[in-house]
Amino acid sequence: MGGSHDRVSASSAVLGSNPISQIEEYAIAQDWNSERTNEYELWLELPSQWGSLRVWAAFHDDSGFLQCNCYLNLKIPPRFLGRVAEAIALVNERVWLGHFEIWAEETVPVFRIVLPLRGTGMVEEQLEDVMTSIFQETDRFFPVFQWVIWGGKTPQEAVAAAIVDTEGEA
């Protein structure tokens, strides 16, 4: 896949205080697989040009934070953890919304976004921005991690190659 991802039309209406239901409705409208774990958690499976992405969305009612973790389907061998961490530091300099990190439990790259929503609802445009960022940044930077792990590139070479590819696509 890749390219453009269809989006549900936006409105300026404020969504409910627990955004998990709105994310679930959005996923259904996009025809994405989703599984509601409980009132405050949801798992999504999103199509991507690099295979399926697993996204965990959780709303922390006490703090009002919405957290979305996108787990990339790429296990990091222990000997490459340092190089991937270096690549992540370089990649994060180029990301506007969210950041990459290594999820220690599974040793995989994760793209993570946290939105503060305390005392407010979430507008649909915010949800669209989160989903767009997940797709764009994971599609853009997934190859960086592959090149570092399997391609023998340094983190600097891998990031430079990803940026050239991105600039070449119009």
Sequence and secondary structure as in RCSB ss.txt:
>XXXX:A:sequence
MGGSHDRVSASSAVLGSNPISQIEEYAIAQDWNSERTNEYELWLELPSQWGSLRVWAAFHDDSGFLQCNCYLNLK
IPPRFLGRVAEAIALVNERVWLGHFEIWAEETVPVFRIVLPLRGTGMVEEQLEDVMTSIFQETDRFFPVFQWVIW
GGKTPQEAVAAAIVDTEGEA
>XXXX:A:secstr
  S          B  SSTHHHHHHHHHHTT EEEEEETTEEEEEE  TTS EEEEEEEETTTTEEEEEEE S  
  GGGHHHHHHHHHHHHTT SS EEEEETTTTEEEEEEEEE TTS  BHHHHHHHHHHHHHHHHHHHHHHHHHHT
S   HHHHHHHHHHHHHH  
